[in-house]
Amino acid sequence: MDGLQTPLRCFRECHSAEMFADDGLGTVTSREQKKVERSIEEVINVYKQIHNIPQPTLLREQHYQYLKKGLRHLSDSYECLDASRPWLCFWILHSLELLDEPVPAAVASDVCQFLARCQSPTGGFAGGPSQHAHLAPTYAAVNALCIIGTEEAYNVIDREKLLDFLWSVKQPDGSFVMHVGGEVDVRSVYCAASVASLTNIITPKLFEDTTNWVLSCQNWEGGLSGVPGLEAHGGYTFCGTAALVILGKEHMLDLKALLRWVVNRQMRFEGGFQGRCNKLVDGCYSYWQAGLLPLLHRAFFKEGESELSQHRWMFEQEALQEYILLCCQNPTGGLLDKPGKSRDFYHTCYCLSGLSIAQHFGNTDSHHETVLGKEQNRLAPTHPVYNICPEKVAQALQYFHRLPVPVENSSADHQS
Ligand SMILES: [Zn+2]
């Protein structure tokens, strides 16, 4: 284990030299950037004043209480997420598994019954009971059920109908729409590939032409955009890359351009990641961007790249941990985008997921930990493709691979 007594990067003399220089030409963007840097500097200064021996601490107990409460009761401010209720289940359950906090069997069973009510009679899951099926809550529901990992949870998923739903959103060019009559973007490909691979319903034709469509989303910057021709973006880049990993085609990306793009999204002063070039740091990109590094490491390894480290991902793992632990924790529990923003379950899930990626290098065969601060800061590892704990992925794959792949109605029927 590394890092326990290493002085914090943000306490070094030279840290302020990493601040943004606008070369005397202020813009809206540069002013916003400076504002964020000043707020982070303030957080660091306050921390310095009250801690002689800096040991950033993960507020485990506070986060646990915040999550536990959310699983049973949500405040009025979550009304706007009424169409994302399976997401709330996933964000909370995954955060709890990262914190190694078990969910009582009765609560897990209630979540299964609730998600069963979100399943559409025509397949796939909706954002809430009696709504239309949509790929995003379908991904969240399947992930949540795999985290619960009981017979009851697995049995909620109607795999035949799920395959029908995936066909109903597949497009002739290989892409997927998010829901029937909805928009196309690369998130849909990831959601479809993730649920189809976890539940063993991938048929030879289901992802026909999908690889080429995803590849066409990689642009001159090196990252991927939501649809071909737009700006590269962290969330879309993760989705497209992870989808290609599931399909076994990630080597067809320009991997070096992608690596260059993503490592340049880690902010020099803040230590966290931005989602796009010239944007501000945001805690949730701790997963969407840093999560790309394990995928890239494996891809380069498969390509026979000989210079790869056997101990570290190709980003500043300690700097990201500093950003999350010092700048993204609400003292009463829950994590957030950046200082001054309020906590929510989405940022709690993706800050913790990114923290886990920054702590754990490797896979089950070869593993190296870099845990900043106290030993109690250590989270459980997460699977970089599915973002649930690796043993839950293995367990789901084992369960569903005993079942036959459903026979699909001929694809011509679906695409006519
Ligand atoms: Zn965010």
Residues whose N, C-alpha, C, O or C-beta is under 5 A from the ligand:
A	BS01	ZN	D282 G283 C284 D337
